[in-house]
Amino acid sequence: MAIGSKELVPVELDTFEDARLFDELKKAKEELFNLRFQSATGQLESHGRLRAVKRDIARIYTVLRERELGIRATPVATEVVTPAVKAPKKAKKTVADADADATETTGEADASSEKNEEAK
């Protein structure tokens, strides 16, 4: 297999949309910058990673250019169909719950009417 990241093989790059390709390109360029910085300061452990990232960048540029020229097809954005998940049914109110709700609301109304009578 060619040197490079396993997630950036050309077959997978074909499935990426242009926006995602640009994001991957930006990440790869940042990684290359960091690797070069580590190399200059003597902190780089894997020199082969420099070569792999450079090849990833070249692959992304190649896919973008081939799409621009019409050699490679741009993937069509498809909607992911997810099965509808039924919401749990609400429990029916019992007579006791309905009576309790009714007394709470009327109790508030009674209290406010009592205050109005006292104010007069």
PAFIGU-630134 format. One record per atom (N, C-alpha, C, O): atom name; z, x, y. Coordinates in steps of 0.001 Angstrom, whole numbers. Atoms other than C-alpha are relative to their C-alpha. Layout:
- CA  Z  X  Y
...
END
This chain:
- N  0  838  -1178
- CA  0  0  0
- C  0  883  1241
- O  472  2019  1219
- N  77  -751  -1240
- CA  -603  1098  3530
- C  1389  153  613
- O  2307  -622  344
- N  -1260  -246  -673
- CA  2160  2510  5635
- C  161  -1028  1114
- O  -801  -1352  1811
- N  -278  970  -1047
- CA  3786  14  7958
- C  1089  -949  -445
- O  1674  -793  -1517
- N  -1020  982  330
- CA  6152  -2881  8004
- C  -530  -964  -1049
- O  -1703  -1338  -1032
- N  418  905  1060
- CA  6072  -5143  4995
- C  -288  -1397  526
- O  -1102  -2116  -54
- N  231  1338  -529
- CA  6207  -8278  7145
- C  -1233  -79  891
- O  -1633  -1174  1287
- N  1179  1  -861
- CA  3186  -7222  9219
- C  -1259  410  -752
- O  -2076  1165  -225
- N  1222  -272  754
- CA  542  -7023  6504
- C  -1118  -865  583
- O  -843  -1938  1120
- N  1107  742  -618
- CA  -2928  -8188  7611
- C  -116  -1454  -453
- O  -530  -2309  330
- N  90  1387  481
- CA  -2782  -11316  5450
- C  976  -889  772
- O  646  -2027  1105
- N  -972  777  -763
- CA  359  -12471  7271
- C  -374  -59  1477
- O  -114  -1063  2141
- N  413  7  -1396
- CA  -1030  -11485  10660
- C  -1053  -1067  256
- O  -1153  -1582  1370
- N  1002  1054  -140
- CA  -3867  -13940  10047
- C  643  -1354  241
- O  43  -2211  889
- N  -660  1296  -138
- CA  -1363  -16800  9923
- C  748  -141  1313
- O  1122  -1251  1691
- N  -739  46  -1258
- CA  351  -15881  13200
- C  -897  -535  1110
- O  -2097  -260  1139
- N  721  424  -1193
- CA  -679  -17599  16405
- C  11  1149  1002
- O  767  2108  851
- N  123  -1082  -976
- CA  -1635  -15475  19406
- C  1323  298  706
- O  1656  1462  932
- N  -1275  -206  -702
- CA  1705  -15999  21157
- C  961  807  -866
- O  1663  1690  -373
- N  -901  -743  889
- CA  3591  -14758  18115
- C  -488  1436  -180
- O  317  2361  -286
- N  537  -1358  105
- CA  1257  -11781  17796
- C  400  838  1212
- O  757  2007  1071
- N  -406  -735  -1195
- CA  2003  -10804  21385
- C  1491  328  -43
- O  1908  1397  402
- N  -1439  -277  143
- CA  5736  -11125  20660
- C  240  1156  -967
- O  1059  2035  -700
- N  -135  -1076  985
- CA  5393  -8899  17585
- C  -463  1326  594
- O  135  2369  331
- N  500  -1204  -651
- CA  3364  -6408  19634
- C  1042  557  963
- O  1268  1766  1015
- N  -1025  -435  -946
- CA  6060  -6301  22300
- C  1176  640  -739
- O  1683  1679  -317
- N  -1111  -559  782
- CA  8783  -5724  19671
- C  -360  1369  -562
- O  455  2291  -546
- N  424  -1269  590
- CA  6757  -2962  18016
- C  -68  1097  1061
- O  303  2240  795
- N  65  -995  -1073
- CA  6158  -1206  21339
- C  1393  443  428
- O  1617  1622  702
- N  -1378  -359  -336
- CA  9870  -1355  22160
- C  601  903  -1062
- O  1309  1861  -750
- N  -516  -828  1087
- CA  10698  61  18744
- C  -606  1402  65
- O  100  2387  -153
- N  651  -1304  -114
- CA  8158  2868  19218
- C  623  807  1136
- O  851  2008  995
- N  -650  -685  -1121
- CA  9707  3701  22598
- C  1354  556  -431
- O  1681  1711  -158
- N  -1325  -444  444
- CA  13172  3856  21044
- C  -93  1138  -1008
- O  711  2069  -972
- N  163  -1064  988
- CA  11937  5985  18149
- C  -404  1313  675
- O  79  2379  294
- N  406  -1206  -724
- CA  10246  8432  20542
- C  1194  595  757
- O  1360  1813  818
- N  -1194  -458  -718
- CA  13436  8631  22574
- C  949  700  -965
- O  1484  1763  -651
- N  -861  -618  1000
- CA  15458  9351  19427
- C  -567  1330  -470
- O  182  2273  -723
- N  639  -1236  430
- CA  12939  11993  18410
- C  204  1110  1037
- O  457  2263  688
- N  -145  -991  -1067
- CA  13175  13731  21774
- C  1428  523  93
- O  1643  1680  452
- N  -1395  -416  -88
- CA  16970  13828  21635
- C  536  555  -1316
- O  1697  954  -1401
- N  -400  -561  1288
- CA  17057  14967  18007
- C  838  -934  -852
- O  1514  -480  -1774
- N  -802  959  752
- CA  18670  11787  16687
- C  -813  -781  -1032
- O  -251  -1599  -1761
- N  858  760  909
- CA  15692  10482  14670
- C  208  454  -1432
- O  111  1642  -1738
- N  -239  -322  1408
- CA  16427  10297  10949
- C  -1271  -113  -827
- O  -1490  685  -1739
- N  1201  228  794
- CA  13116  8972  9636
- C  -1244  158  872
- O  -1591  -731  1649
- N  1197  -260  -802
- CA  10017  10532  11168
- C  -1183  -834  -465
- O  -2125  -1051  297
- N  1072  840  520
- CA  7799  8394  8959
- C  -47  -1365  665
- O  -1089  -2020  684
- N  -51  1304  -671
- CA  8915  5309  10831
- C  -869  -2  1255
- O  -1434  -1037  1607
- N  889  -103  -1161
- CA  7040  6553  13926
- C  -1429  -352  -387
- O  -2093  -1137  291
- N  1356  235  477
- CA  3797  6543  11984
- C  -195  -1458  -405
- O  -1241  -2047  -135
- N  94  1385  458
- CA  4516  3121  10474
- C  -96  -964  1180
- O  -885  -1908  1147
- N  10  885  -1162
- CA  5204  1505  13851
- C  -1323  124  746
- O  -1862  -873  1227
- N  1300  -184  -647
- CA  2059  3030  15341
- C  -1088  -769  -741
- O  -1969  -1365  -120
- N  999  729  791
- CA  35  1548  12498
- C  162  -1509  154
- O  -825  -2245  170
- N  -227  1432  -225
- CA  1664  -1850  12988
- C  -624  -438  1324
- O  -1262  -1487  1409
- N  571  306  -1309
- CA  666  -1776  16644
- C  -1527  -42  -87
- O  -2163  -934  473
- N  1454  -32  156
- CA  -2891  -822  15700
- C  -495  -1235  -755
- O  -1532  -1797  -402
- N  392  1189  755
- CA  -3048  -3673  13155
- C  1  -1245  888
- O  -917  -2063  827
- N  -95  1176  -875
- CA  -1920  -6225  15736
- C  -1142  10  1010
- O  -1775  -1019  1246
- N  1122  -95  -937
- CA  -4447  -4968  18272
- C  -1327  -337  -685
- O  -2184  -991  -91
- N  1228  274  732
- CA  -7168  -5142  15627
- C  -171  -1494  -238
- O  -1260  -2032  -40
- N  80  1444  246
- CA  -6365  -8747  14724
- C  -310  -746  1294
- O  -1140  -1655  1302
- N  262  653  -1284
- CA  -6277  -9767  18393
- C  -1450  198  443
- O  -2090  -739  921
- N  1383  -283  -415
- CA  -9619  -8079  19093
- C  -1009  -732  -887
- O  -2017  -1238  -393
- N  910  717  899
- CA  -11274  -9586  16008
- C  -18  -1494  311
- O  -1059  -2140  192
- N  -25  1409  -393
- CA  -10126  -13037  17108
- C  -779  -210  1285
- O  -1474  -1214  1442
- N  723  79  -1264
- CA  -11513  -12383  20568
- C  -1502  14  -225
- O  -2243  -692  459
- N  1426  -115  293
- CA  -14891  -11454  19095
- C  -497  -1093  -946
- O  -1703  -1244  -1140
- N  399  1065  908
- CA  -14881  -14360  16664
- C  -179  456  -1435
- O  -683  -306  -2260
- N  120  -520  1355
- CA  -14784  -12173  13557
- C  1065  -624  -900
- O  812  -934  -2064
- N  -1133  543  745
- CA  -11428  -13512  12457
- C  376  -1344  624
- O  399  -1476  1848
- N  -322  1342  -491
- CA  -10442  -17177  12748
- C  1425  -54  543
- O  2350  544  -6
- N  -1324  233  -567
- CA  -7553  -18199  14951
- C  627  -1159  -764
- O  -19  -2190  -954
- N  -616  1091  763
- CA  -5069  -20300  12983
- C  204  -1238  868
- O  530  -1149  2052
- N  -197  1264  -696
- CA  -4868  -23940  13929
- C  1456  -377  -117
- O  2040  -322  -1200
- N  -1405  398  14
- CA  -1425  -25095  14910
- C  122  -1311  -762
- O  -468  -2322  -382
- N  -201  1204  796
- CA  -343  -27578  12294
- C  1425  -463  153
- O  2353  337  277
- N  -1346  558  -100
- CA  2582  -29896  12535
- C  647  59  -1368
- O  30  -265  -2382
- N  -741  -52  1242
- CA  5193  -29375  9917
- C  565  -1392  -243
- O  1346  -1912  555
- N  -466  1337  324
- CA  5820  -32691  8244
- C  1294  118  -778
- O  1331  660  -1882
- N  -1292  -32  675
- CA  9454  -33052  7380
- C  323  -1409  -463
- O  56  -2376  250
- N  -339  1336  463
- CA  10680  -35917  5280
- C  1075  -616  885
- O  2017  51  1313
- N  -952  689  -861
- CA  12539  -38496  7284
- C  1332  -130  -715
- O  1404  -587  -1855
- N  -1338  89  561
- CA  16236  -38313  6684
- C  627  -1275  547
- O  706  -1478  1759
- N  -599  1259  -428
- CA  17899  -41683  6759
- C  1390  263  555
- O  2184  1008  -20
- N  -1318  -125  -597
- CA  20871  -41919  9029
- C  974  -859  -798
- O  610  -1930  -1282
- N  -958  809  745
- CA  24017  -43125  7353
- C  227  -1324  714
- O  286  -1394  1941
- N  -202  1325  -576
- CA  24569  -46809  7844
- C  1394  -100  597
- O  2361  444  64
- N  -1291  186  -641
- CA  27330  -47798  10189
- C  771  -1047  -786
- O  207  -2024  -1278
- N  -847  950  707
- CA  30212  -49574  8593
- C  117  -1272  830
- O  270  -1237  2051
- N  -136  1272  -703
- CA  30388  -53222  9430
- C  1435  -169  447
- O  2371  248  -235
- N  -1344  237  -504
- CA  33323  -54247  11540
- C  631  -1144  -780
- O  1  -2159  -1076
- N  -727  1066  671
- CA  35893  -56256  9785
- C  537  -965  1050
- O  506  -676  2246
- N  -541  995  -917
- CA  37450  -59334  11306
- C  1189  577  763
- O  1358  310  1953
- N  -1173  -598  -653
- CA  40629  -57370  12038
- C  -426  965  1105
- O  185  994  2173
- N  489  -924  -1023
- CA  38650  -54676  13909
- C  -552  -757  1195
- O  -322  -365  2339
- N  579  781  -1083
- CA  36793  -57298  15933
- C  1107  -634  839
- O  1021  -665  2066
- N  -1123  594  -731
- CA  40073  -59038  16830
- C  723  1048  843
- O  1126  772  1972
- N  -678  -1058  -731
- CA  41638  -55714  17844
- C  -790  389  1238
- O  -212  602  2303
- N  843  -327  -1149
- CA  38656  -54902  20095
- C  86  -1089  1057
- O  128  -802  2253
- N  -42  1127  -939
- CA  38810  -58358  21649
- C  1314  -6  764
- O  1327  -275  1966
- N  -1289  10  -701
- CA  42515  -58084  22438
- C  112  1162  968
- O  753  1038  2012
- N  -45  -1142  -918
- CA  42047  -54629  23987
- C  -729  -332  1281
- O  -238  -34  2370
- N  772  300  -1205
- CA  39384  -55872  26360
- C  634  -1120  794
- O  655  -1067  2024
- N  -641  1090  -745
- CA  41177  -59097  27223
- C  1337  447  551
- O  1760  -30  1604
- N  -1269  -519  -491
- CA  44462  -57220  27571
- C  -180  735  1308
- O  656  628  2206
- N  277  -704  -1244
- CA  42907  -55028  30240
- C  -302  -984  1112
- O  116  -793  2254
- N  340  1010  -1006
- CA  41538  -58073  32024
- C  1257  -730  459
- O  1414  -1021  1645
- N  -1249  688  -362
- CA  44952  -59790  31888
- C  849  871  915
- O  1444  373  1871
- N  -804  -902  -813
- CA  46664  -56728  33330
- C  -547  83  1412
- O  217  102  2377
- N  584  -85  -1337
- CA  44214  -56511  36208
- C  174  -1309  753
- O  345  -1300  1972
- N  -193  1280  -695
- CA  44539  -60234  36945
- C  1450  -155  445
- O  1715  -751  1489
- N  -1407  55  -382
- CA  48350  -59909  36982
- C  230  836  1268
- O  990  432  2148
- N  -146  -836  -1187
- CA  48079  -57091  39527
- C  -553  -700  1228
- O  10  -599  2318
- N  594  713  -1117
- CA  45815  -59223  41689
- C  917  -1111  490
- O  1024  -1345  1694
- N  -918  1087  -376
- CA  48321  -62114  41614
- C  1216  554  746
- O  1696  -52  1704
- N  -1161  -578  -657
- CA  51197  -59807  42559
- C  -333  454  1417
- O  503  383  2318
- N  408  -481  -1315
- CA  49214  -58403  45474
- C  -94  -1147  1008
- O  72  -916  2206
- N  153  1163  -906
- CA  48712  -61907  46949
- C  1299  -420  478
- O  1394  -1377  1247
END
